[in-house]
Amino acid sequence: MGAVNSALVKIFNILFLPFARLNPWWGMIFVSLLTGLFMLSIFKRFSNQRAIRRTKDRIKAHLLEFRLYKDSPSATGRAFGLVLLQNLRYLSLTLKPLVVMIIPLVLILAQLNVRFGYRPLPTGETAILKVKTKPGVELLAAEISIGSPEGFLVETPPLRIEEEHEIDWRIRAASPGRHDVTIRMGDATISKSLDVGTSSLNTLSPRRPGGGFFDVLLNPAEKPLPRRSRAAGVEVVYPVSRLSLFGLPIHWLLAFFVLSLAFGLGLKGLFKVEI
């Protein structure tokens, strides 16, 4: 999974390169267009287009029957039942391509989240740095510290939350750039990236994952921690980012789904895809 994430990060970095200095909406529109086209190709490839077309025609015919015989309870009841039956058939025909879409869609969403979901820390802003430890680590007795910080200041001693298997620090951004936070746990060291004042379309990693499959899948921007590490994940609590639409804050996920759906529906006729 780590190799897949690394390849996808490079691909998406290339895709977003022309939009690095533009409003984030341009990057969102572009990737939504590509996603809409990609999903159309999957739907066409893995669905029975002829059966979908026949089923939709039958639904239309039964709806027309429902209107023509509205004065006949038996006829309208029969037409209503057939409409429901054909709708169930339509859903069954779309199930296969929708299932196939899930995996690439999750990978795309994970890539977009590390670009649109959070914003870097401005100089002078504070954030919480969290280290999650694996079960069995004696948290109160563990030797753990942040070594030689550059680009940020450590403002508090470690706060150990035994019930959560978590150690927290408050840090303050001091200089722009991408910095490495080095954390010493006994004789071992681990690192975590910290972004200060960089572009919002750069890959920003809120969490360096442990070895769990879903943890790695949903946090693609950094390599997973070594398997032998006593840490289960390292996280910087970045501020949440929003796209601005006429002054209104819009979550990137809403913008992505609306735009992708609009592009898909708008281009289905051009590419002769029956949905």
Secondary structure, DSSP 8 states (H G I E B T S, - for coil): -HHHHHHHHHHHHHHHGGGTTS-HHHHHHHHHHHHHHHHHHHHHHHS-HHHHHHHHHHHHHHHHHHHHTTT-HHHHHHHHHHHHHHHHHHHHHHHHHHHHHHHHHHHHHHHHHHHHSB--B-TT-EEEEEEEE-TT--TTT--EEEES--SEEE-S--EEEGGGTEEEEEEEE-SSEEEEEEEEETTEEEEEEEEES--TTS---SEEE-S-HHHHHH-TTS----TT-SEEEEEE---B--EEETTEEE-HHHHHHHHHHHHHHHHTTTTT---
